[in-house]
Amino acid sequence: MKNSKPIPQIKTARLELRAFVVEDAQRVQALAGDPKVSALTSNIPHPYRDGMAETWIAQHDEWAAAGRSYVWAICRQGELAGAISLTDVAPAHQAELGFWLGRCAWGKGFMTEAAQAVVAHAFRNLGQARLYSSHFASNVGSGRVLEKVGFRKEGVQRKHLFKDGEFHDRALYGLLSEEWVKRA
């Protein structure tokens, strides 16, 4: 199923979620390339080399046009702070929520605010029945964000992820549309 619409802009009380543009690449590299940010994710490498951000950003429109993935830049007062996405979108079924935030924006509630907006978009506009997410079990901050927006912990996969020479447990979360409706 093709989606001819671009990645929609979403505004919250303090944030603007918008499509990434190539001009964001340097800031993405600086934020995501921070070893403390990379260490909390399964798919952001360190070092984050030149050209990686441009390649990643260049794929977003194609993914959205195919209806497979939607990636938003999280901006506060015009400044890029991180990213949030819906990936592996199965029409009228489920999608995976993923996110990362630069250290400059940690501890301010921005990710919870962005996640609430994207979850609402997934259920209201994309007709999803279920959302799921996961994180390194040691990354308790991501678990708190998911729980604040209504996700329930569904389990832990022990030594499921391997990154930087170490095995990591992966915590699994899910949220059903009917659970979200009750909370909303």
Phi and psi restraints in degrees (value plus and minus 20) as a CYANA .aco file:
   2 LYS   PHI    -108.7   -68.7
   2 LYS   PSI     125.1   165.1
   3 ASN   PHI    -140.8  -100.8
   3 ASN   PSI      91.0   131.0
   4 SER   PHI    -102.4   -62.4
   4 SER   PSI     -27.0    13.0
   5 LYS   PHI    -103.9   -63.9
   5 LYS   PSI     123.0   163.0
   6 PRO   PHI     -92.9   -52.9
   6 PRO   PSI     157.3   197.3
   7 ILE   PHI     -82.6   -42.6
   7 ILE   PSI     101.3   141.3
   8 PRO   PHI     -91.9   -51.9
   8 PRO   PSI     125.8   165.8
   9 GLN   PHI     -99.8   -59.8
   9 GLN   PSI     117.2   157.2
  10 ILE   PHI    -147.6  -107.6
  10 ILE   PSI     109.6   149.6
  11 LYS   PHI    -132.7   -92.7
  11 LYS   PSI     120.8   160.8
  12 THR   PHI    -140.7  -100.7
  12 THR   PSI    -194.4  -154.4
  13 ALA   PHI     -78.1   -38.1
  13 ALA   PSI     -58.8   -18.8
  14 ARG   PHI    -140.6  -100.6
  14 ARG   PSI     -27.0    13.0
  15 LEU   PHI    -147.5  -107.5
  15 LEU   PSI     137.8   177.8
  16 GLU   PHI    -141.9  -101.9
  16 GLU   PSI     105.3   145.3
  17 LEU   PHI    -124.6   -84.6
  17 LEU   PSI     102.1   142.1
  18 ARG   PHI    -161.7  -121.7
  18 ARG   PSI     148.3   188.3
  19 ALA   PHI     -84.9   -44.9
  19 ALA   PSI     126.6   166.6
  20 PHE   PHI     -92.9   -52.9
  20 PHE   PSI     129.6   169.6
  21 VAL   PHI    -145.3  -105.3
  21 VAL   PSI     138.3   178.3
  22 VAL   PHI     -78.7   -38.7
  22 VAL   PSI     -47.1    -7.1
  23 GLU   PHI     -85.3   -45.3
  23 GLU   PSI     -34.4     5.6
  24 ASP   PHI    -100.7   -60.7
  24 ASP   PSI     -30.4     9.6
  25 ALA   PHI     -77.4   -37.4
  25 ALA   PSI     -64.3   -24.3
  26 GLN   PHI     -83.2   -43.2
  26 GLN   PSI     -61.7   -21.7
  27 ARG   PHI     -88.2   -48.2
  27 ARG   PSI     -60.3   -20.3
  28 VAL   PHI     -78.2   -38.2
  28 VAL   PSI     -66.7   -26.7
  29 GLN   PHI     -80.7   -40.7
  29 GLN   PSI     -60.2   -20.2
  30 ALA   PHI     -88.3   -48.3
  30 ALA   PSI     -65.0   -25.0
  31 LEU   PHI     -92.7   -52.7
  31 LEU   PSI     -74.1   -34.1
  32 ALA   PHI     -90.4   -50.4
  32 ALA   PSI     -46.9    -6.9
  33 GLY   PHI     -96.8   -56.8
  33 GLY   PSI     -27.3    12.7
  34 ASP   PHI     -82.3   -42.3
  34 ASP   PSI     104.9   144.9
  35 PRO   PHI     -77.4   -37.4
  35 PRO   PSI     -50.2   -10.2
  36 LYS   PHI     -93.3   -53.3
  36 LYS   PSI     -49.6    -9.6
  37 VAL   PHI     -95.5   -55.5
  37 VAL   PSI     -70.1   -30.1
  38 SER   PHI     -77.0   -37.0
  38 SER   PSI     -59.6   -19.6
  39 ALA   PHI     -82.6   -42.6
  39 ALA   PSI     -41.7    -1.7
  40 LEU   PHI    -112.2   -72.2
  40 LEU   PSI     -20.3    19.7
  41 THR   PHI    -142.5  -102.5
  41 THR   PSI     135.0   175.0
  42 SER   PHI    -107.6   -67.6
  42 SER   PSI     -39.1     0.9
  43 ASN   PHI    -142.5  -102.5
  43 ASN   PSI     -13.2    26.8
  44 ILE   PHI    -122.8   -82.8
  44 ILE   PSI      97.0   137.0
  45 PRO   PHI     -99.4   -59.4
  45 PRO   PSI     139.0   179.0
  46 HIS   PHI    -155.6  -115.6
  46 HIS   PSI     106.0   146.0
  47 PRO   PHI     -94.1   -54.1
  47 PRO   PSI     134.0   174.0
  48 TYR   PHI    -114.1   -74.1
  48 TYR   PSI      81.2   121.2
  49 ARG   PHI     -99.0   -59.0
  49 ARG   PSI     139.0   179.0
  50 ASP   PHI     -74.4   -34.4
  50 ASP   PSI     118.0   158.0
  51 GLY   PHI      71.5   111.5
  51 GLY   PSI     -41.0    -1.0
  52 MET   PHI     -85.0   -45.0
  52 MET   PSI     -63.0   -23.0
  53 ALA   PHI     -85.5   -45.5
  53 ALA   PSI     -62.7   -22.7
  54 GLU   PHI     -80.7   -40.7
  54 GLU   PSI     -62.8   -22.8
  55 THR   PHI     -83.5   -43.5
  55 THR   PSI     -63.9   -23.9
  56 TRP   PHI     -83.1   -43.1
  56 TRP   PSI     -69.0   -29.0
  57 ILE   PHI     -82.0   -42.0
  57 ILE   PSI     -58.8   -18.8
  58 ALA   PHI     -81.9   -41.9
  58 ALA   PSI     -42.1    -2.1
  59 GLN   PHI    -106.1   -66.1
  59 GLN   PSI     -37.9     2.1
  60 HIS   PHI     -79.6   -39.6
  60 HIS   PSI     -65.8   -25.8
  61 ASP   PHI     -83.1   -43.1
  61 ASP   PSI     -60.8   -20.8
  62 GLU   PHI     -83.7   -43.7
  62 GLU   PSI     -64.0   -24.0
  63 TRP   PHI     -81.1   -41.1
  63 TRP   PSI     -64.4   -24.4
  64 ALA   PHI     -86.9   -46.9
  64 ALA   PSI     -62.0   -22.0
  65 ALA   PHI     -80.6   -40.6
  65 ALA   PSI     -53.4   -13.4
  66 ALA   PHI    -101.7   -61.7
  66 ALA   PSI     -27.5    12.5
  67 GLY   PHI      53.7    93.7
  67 GLY   PSI      -3.4    36.6
  68 ARG   PHI    -108.7   -68.7
  68 ARG   PSI     -60.3   -20.3
  69 SER   PHI    -171.3  -131.3
  69 SER   PSI     127.6   167.6
  70 TYR   PHI    -151.1  -111.1
  70 TYR   PSI     103.1   143.1
  71 VAL   PHI    -142.0  -102.0
  71 VAL   PSI     106.0   146.0
  72 TRP   PHI    -133.3   -93.3
  72 TRP   PSI     122.6   162.6
  73 ALA   PHI    -102.7   -62.7
  73 ALA   PSI     111.5   151.5
  74 ILE   PHI    -113.3   -73.3
  74 ILE   PSI      96.2   136.2
  75 CYS   PHI    -142.5  -102.5
  75 CYS   PSI     121.2   161.2
  76 ARG   PHI    -145.9  -105.9
  76 ARG   PSI     101.7   141.7
  77 GLN   PHI      32.2    72.2
  77 GLN   PSI      21.7    61.7
  78 GLY   PHI      60.8   100.8
  78 GLY   PSI     -25.8    14.2
  79 GLU   PHI    -121.7   -81.7
  79 GLU   PSI     109.0   149.0
  80 LEU   PHI     -85.1   -45.1
  80 LEU   PSI     109.4   149.4
  81 ALA   PHI    -139.4   -99.4
  81 ALA   PSI     -39.4     0.6
  82 GLY   PHI     153.9   193.9
  82 GLY   PSI    -181.0  -141.0
  83 ALA   PHI    -162.6  -122.6
  83 ALA   PSI     131.4   171.4
  84 ILE   PHI    -162.1  -122.1
  84 ILE   PSI     124.4   164.4
  85 SER   PHI    -166.7  -126.7
  85 SER   PSI     137.4   177.4
  86 LEU   PHI    -136.4   -96.4
  86 LEU   PSI      98.1   138.1
  87 THR   PHI    -142.9  -102.9
  87 THR   PSI     150.5   190.5
  88 ASP   PHI      30.2    70.2
  88 ASP   PSI      22.7    62.7
  89 VAL   PHI     -88.8   -48.8
  89 VAL   PSI     101.6   141.6
  90 ALA   PHI    -127.9   -87.9
  90 ALA   PSI      91.7   131.7
  91 PRO   PHI     -68.0   -28.0
  91 PRO   PSI     110.5   150.5
  92 ALA   PHI      36.8    76.8
  92 ALA   PSI       4.3    44.3
  93 HIS   PHI    -151.4  -111.4
  93 HIS   PSI    -105.4   -65.4
  94 GLN   PHI    -169.3  -129.3
  94 GLN   PSI     142.8   182.8
  95 ALA   PHI    -171.5  -131.5
  95 ALA   PSI     138.8   178.8
  96 GLU   PHI    -120.5   -80.5
  96 GLU   PSI     110.2   150.2
  97 LEU   PHI    -112.0   -72.0
  97 LEU   PSI     108.3   148.3
  98 GLY   PHI    -154.2  -114.2
  98 GLY   PSI     135.9   175.9
  99 PHE   PHI    -184.1  -144.1
  99 PHE   PSI     138.1   178.1
 100 TRP   PHI    -171.4  -131.4
 100 TRP   PSI     134.3   174.3
 101 LEU   PHI    -159.7  -119.7
 101 LEU   PSI     117.5   157.5
 102 GLY   PHI     -84.0   -44.0
 102 GLY   PSI     129.7   169.7
 103 ARG   PHI     -77.8   -37.8
 103 ARG   PSI     -49.1    -9.1
 104 CYS   PHI     -82.2   -42.2
 104 CYS   PSI     -37.8     2.2
 105 ALA   PHI    -132.8   -92.8
 105 ALA   PSI     -15.0    25.0
 106 TRP   PHI     -87.4   -47.4
 106 TRP   PSI     128.6   168.6
 107 GLY   PHI      54.8    94.8
 107 GLY   PSI      -3.9    36.1
 108 LYS   PHI    -135.3   -95.3
 108 LYS   PSI     -16.7    23.3
 109 GLY   PHI      60.9   100.9
 109 GLY   PSI     -13.2    26.8
 110 PHE   PHI     -85.6   -45.6
 110 PHE   PSI     -62.2   -22.2
 111 MET   PHI     -87.1   -47.1
 111 MET   PSI     -59.0   -19.0
 112 THR   PHI     -81.8   -41.8
 112 THR   PSI     -63.1   -23.1
 113 GLU   PHI     -82.5   -42.5
 113 GLU   PSI     -64.9   -24.9
 114 ALA   PHI     -85.6   -45.6
 114 ALA   PSI     -62.9   -22.9
 115 ALA   PHI     -83.6   -43.6
 115 ALA   PSI     -61.3   -21.3
 116 GLN   PHI     -78.2   -38.2
 116 GLN   PSI     -62.5   -22.5
 117 ALA   PHI     -87.5   -47.5
 117 ALA   PSI     -62.3   -22.3
 118 VAL   PHI     -91.2   -51.2
 118 VAL   PSI     -57.8   -17.8
 119 VAL   PHI     -81.1   -41.1
 119 VAL   PSI     -65.1   -25.1
 120 ALA   PHI     -80.3   -40.3
 120 ALA   PSI     -62.9   -22.9
 121 HIS   PHI     -81.7   -41.7
 121 HIS   PSI     -63.2   -23.2
 122 ALA   PHI     -81.4   -41.4
 122 ALA   PSI     -63.3   -23.3
 123 PHE   PHI     -99.8   -59.8
 123 PHE   PSI     -63.5   -23.5
 124 ARG   PHI     -95.6   -55.6
 124 ARG   PSI     -65.5   -25.5
 125 ASN   PHI    -120.6   -80.6
 125 ASN   PSI     -48.7    -8.7
 126 LEU   PHI    -121.8   -81.8
 126 LEU   PSI     -25.9    14.1
 127 GLY   PHI      44.7    84.7
 127 GLY   PSI      10.2    50.2
 128 GLN   PHI     -90.9   -50.9
 128 GLN   PSI     124.2   164.2
 129 ALA   PHI    -111.8   -71.8
 129 ALA   PSI     -44.4    -4.4
 130 ARG   PHI    -173.6  -133.6
 130 ARG   PSI     123.8   163.8
 131 LEU   PHI    -140.5  -100.5
 131 LEU   PSI     128.6   168.6
 132 TYR   PHI    -156.5  -116.5
 132 TYR   PSI     140.8   180.8
 133 SER   PHI    -177.1  -137.1
 133 SER   PSI     145.3   185.3
 134 SER   PHI    -171.8  -131.8
 134 SER   PSI     144.2   184.2
 135 HIS   PHI    -178.4  -138.4
 135 HIS   PSI     143.1   183.1
 136 PHE   PHI     -77.2   -37.2
 136 PHE   PSI     111.8   151.8
 137 ALA   PHI     -78.2   -38.2
 137 ALA   PSI     -47.9    -7.9
 138 SER   PHI     -95.3   -55.3
 138 SER   PSI     -33.0     7.0
 139 ASN   PHI    -110.8   -70.8
 139 ASN   PSI      58.6    98.6
 140 VAL   PHI     -86.5   -46.5
 140 VAL   PSI     -45.6    -5.6
 141 GLY   PHI     -81.8   -41.8
 141 GLY   PSI     -62.5   -22.5
 142 SER   PHI     -85.2   -45.2
 142 SER   PSI     -58.2   -18.2
 143 GLY   PHI     -82.4   -42.4
 143 GLY   PSI     -60.1   -20.1
 144 ARG   PHI     -83.9   -43.9
 144 ARG   PSI     -61.8   -21.8
 145 VAL   PHI     -78.8   -38.8
 145 VAL   PSI     -68.9   -28.9
 146 LEU   PHI     -81.0   -41.0
 146 LEU   PSI     -63.8   -23.8
 147 GLU   PHI     -85.6   -45.6
 147 GLU   PSI     -56.7   -16.7
 148 LYS   PHI     -83.5   -43.5
 148 LYS   PSI     -50.1   -10.1
 149 VAL   PHI    -115.9   -75.9
 149 VAL   PSI     -13.5    26.5
 150 GLY   PHI      88.2   128.2
 150 GLY   PSI     -23.7    16.3
 151 PHE   PHI     -87.6   -47.6
 151 PHE   PSI     128.9   168.9
 152 ARG   PHI    -131.6   -91.6
 152 ARG   PSI     120.0   160.0
 153 LYS   PHI     -90.7   -50.7
 153 LYS   PSI     108.7   148.7
 154 GLU   PHI    -128.4   -88.4
 154 GLU   PSI     -31.0     9.0
 155 GLY   PHI     137.2   177.2
 155 GLY   PSI    -199.1  -159.1
 156 VAL   PHI    -154.7  -114.7
 156 VAL   PSI     110.7   150.7
 157 GLN   PHI    -119.1   -79.1
 157 GLN   PSI      93.9   133.9
 158 ARG   PHI     -95.0   -55.0
 158 ARG   PSI     114.9   154.9
 159 LYS   PHI      27.5    67.5
 159 LYS   PSI      22.2    62.2
 160 HIS   PHI    -103.5   -63.5
 160 HIS   PSI     -52.6   -12.6
 161 LEU   PHI    -130.6   -90.6
 161 LEU   PSI     122.2   162.2
 162 PHE   PHI    -142.5  -102.5
 162 PHE   PSI     100.5   140.5
 163 LYS   PHI    -168.2  -128.2
 163 LYS   PSI     118.3   158.3
 164 ASP   PHI      32.5    72.5
 164 ASP   PSI      21.0    61.0
 165 GLY   PHI      59.5    99.5
 165 GLY   PSI     -10.8    29.2
 166 GLU   PHI    -151.7  -111.7
 166 GLU   PSI     129.4   169.4
 167 PHE   PHI    -107.2   -67.2
 167 PHE   PSI     125.1   165.1
 168 HIS   PHI    -152.4  -112.4
 168 HIS   PSI     121.0   161.0
 169 ASP   PHI     -95.0   -55.0
 169 ASP   PSI     126.6   166.6
 170 ARG   PHI    -136.9   -96.9
 170 ARG   PSI     103.0   143.0
 171 ALA   PHI    -107.9   -67.9
 171 ALA   PSI     114.7   154.7
 172 LEU   PHI    -130.9   -90.9
 172 LEU   PSI     117.8   157.8
 173 TYR   PHI    -153.3  -113.3
 173 TYR   PSI     132.5   172.5
 174 GLY   PHI    -165.0  -125.0
 174 GLY   PSI     135.3   175.3
 175 LEU   PHI    -163.3  -123.3
 175 LEU   PSI     104.0   144.0
 176 LEU   PHI    -112.1   -72.1
 176 LEU   PSI     130.9   170.9
 177 SER   PHI     -78.7   -38.7
 177 SER   PSI     -60.0   -20.0
 178 GLU   PHI     -86.3   -46.3
 178 GLU   PSI     -51.9   -11.9
 179 GLU   PHI     -88.0   -48.0
 179 GLU   PSI     -60.6   -20.6
 180 TRP   PHI     -85.1   -45.1
 180 TRP   PSI     -61.8   -21.8
 181 VAL   PHI     -80.0   -40.0
 181 VAL   PSI     -61.5   -21.5
 182 LYS   PHI     -82.7   -42.7
 182 LYS   PSI     -54.5   -14.5
 183 ARG   PHI    -100.1   -60.1
 183 ARG   PSI     -49.2    -9.2
